[in-house]
Amino acid sequence: RNFEYYSQDGVQAAKIAAAVVKGAQSKGVVTYIKHFALNDQEQNRQINGGVITWCSEQAMRENYLKPFEAAIKEGGANATMGSFNRIGMMPSVNFYDFYVSLTTEEWGFIGYSVTDMYVGGNAYWPGNIMVRTGTGPLGTYSGKQVIEGVWSVEKNNVLVPASAEEGAALVESATQYYAVRNTAMRLLYVAANCNLLGNGNKLPLSAFADGTQPEIKGGWGSTGQKEIRKEMTGYKKGTALKDVTIALTAEQAAKLQDGAKVTYSIASGTLPAGLKYNASTGALTGTPTESGEFNITFRATIDNYITSDRLVKLVIEGDEAPVIDENKELKDKISELEKAQEELKNTVGTKEEIQALQDKIAKLEEEIKKLSDNSSSASGSGCNGSIGLSSVAILGSVVAASCALMKKKRNKDD
């Protein structure tokens, strides 16, 4: 499948592959690098166990294996997909030297490998051998690809047929037990450390102080989150936090295997001064001594290898003093005067009623003048006098309008 590969040059293909894999892995994506390896011919690739590839070890290491090595060692690839061909006479997915000695022991590969080599019922890649190389099916085994074995509670071990004969007696096989468990562990490791947790199979954030589950999009998810999953508000500077926990609930923790250890930490961001995050319980405690918005990634680690993150915006309100309007009384009096003026303007009452309104207006004008003089005087003593000065201007216009209205009323009475 040369047309699918990055380059015919092993070094160039290695650099490109490592960069692409590293970028994908950083987003929680499982990257299956394929086809491992020496998959240079499609014709007859499945017939009679696959096309036979002859190549020296030096040529493999200097050219054909370079992209896979870089993708694993530099890019951090955690999965491969096998090829259909043979390496020499050995089917690639059953080749222990490739899948264990080379990738795992030499390159440090920690992950899972798949193949669809069983297409067409090909019997050259038996499942019993594949699990010994850490390789599994892209789908479900069938026919001769079935992984044999039944569990015996009595013997605490796996039993397999003693021979290929039908109805053969079952005997213990510690190697089969180990191989299947090791392959399953690889698969679960890959699943636990990717977006599988973040996109549907989640470890949600625990309940807060009110005992309810937060309504959020997503829960604990993949590492390196960019989307804020929860805004925590209602906290104030100088006020101690009460019953705030960012951890698994008791119900979720109960679903873990017996003895599983969960620890909590801050993966990125900084807590407000005065707060602490408990590594054992996930409790957020303390009294914040600074205000603001803090984007913090909380991390849950299960058994020291399964990690899951939660990006939270924590909002701490400040302790600013309330604004006191020292001119409120003056403003209220002016508002009352304007209402009295409007009433006088529109009244058709008796002389006594008109006189009462005029007296009320005169009294309000007197009170406003005193309050305005006090406000203006205060402005010369270090207070903000802008409101007081504007009040004087308002007072002048109000008094002028009041005098005009009363003169108009007197003329009307005459």
Secondary structure, DSSP 8 states (H G I E B T S, - for coil): -GGGSS-SSHHHHHHHHHHHHHHHHHTT---EEEEETT----TTSSGGGS-EE---HHHIIIIISHHHHHHHHTT---EEEE-SSEETTEEGGG-HIIIIIIIIIIT---SEEEE-TTGGG--SS-HHHHGGGTEEESS---GGG----EEETTTTEEEEESSSSTT--EEE-HHHHHHHHHHHHHHHHHHHTSTTTTTTS-B-----TTS-----S--BB-SS--S--EEEEEEETTS---SEE-S--HHHHHTS-TT--EEEEEEES---TTEEE-TTT-EEEE---S-EEEEEEEEEEETTTEEEEEEEEEEEE--------TTHHHHHHHHHHHHHHHHHHH----HHHHHHHHHHHHHHHHHHHHHHHHHHHHHTTTS--HHHHHHHHHHHHHHHHHHHHHHHHHHHH-
